[in-house]
Amino acid sequence: MISGSGITTLHDRLVTRWHADDRPDANPETDAFLILVARQHRANFELWHIEDEARRPGATDAQLADVKRRIDATN
């Protein structure tokens, strides 16, 4: 059985790895369920970084529209 704390540990480990090596396939998991957990977390990781772009001070309307389209595509 996989614990909630095990999943959060996996999330933390993956975020650290993705910040060091930004390949989406940088996932060491072999368990089918954990692979799905990692894929979902990667989608959120990408979404959070795109959303951060929208929070930049001074972002123009055109930049915000581009970010919105990228958010929609990621979702």
N, C-alpha and C positions, 0 to 999 in steps of 0.2 A: 504494500500500500504506500502511496506517495503522500507525504504530509504537506500541509500548507507551508510550513517553514522550509521544507525541501524545495518547494516551487519558488519561494522568494529567494532562497540561496541560489537557485539556478538563474533566476532573473538577474540578480546582482552580478553573478559570474559572467553572464552573457553580455550585459551592458559594459562591463569592464573590457571584455574581449572586443566588442564592436567598436568601442572608442579607440582601441589600439590598432585594430585591423578591421576596416569597415566593410569587409565582404559579407553580404547577407548570408552566405552559406557557412560562415565561421561558427558552426554549431557542432560540438563534440558529442551530442546525444545520440544514442542508438535505440533507446526505448521508444516505441511508436507514440505513446501518449506524450512523453516529454518532448518529442520532436514537434508535435502539434502545439504544445505549450510554448516552445521556443519560437515557432513560426508566428504565433499570435503576438508574442512579446516583441518580436522584430517589427511587425506591422505597427504596433504602438510606438516603439522606439523611433521609427521613421516619421510617424505622424507627429510626435512631440517635437522633433527637430524642425519639421516644416512649420508647425504652429509657432515655434519660437521666432521664426523669421517674421511673422506677422506682428510680433510684439516689439520689433526694433523701433526705437525712437526715430522719427523722421521718415518712416516708410511711406512711399507715395501711394496714391490710389491704384496706379497701374501695378505696382509691386504687390499690394494687398490682393488685387484681383487675381494675379498669377498664383499667389500663395493659396487663395481660396480654391482655384482650379486644381492645384496639386493636392490639397487636402481632400477634395472630392474624389480625385483619382485614387488616392491611397485608401480611402474608406471603401 
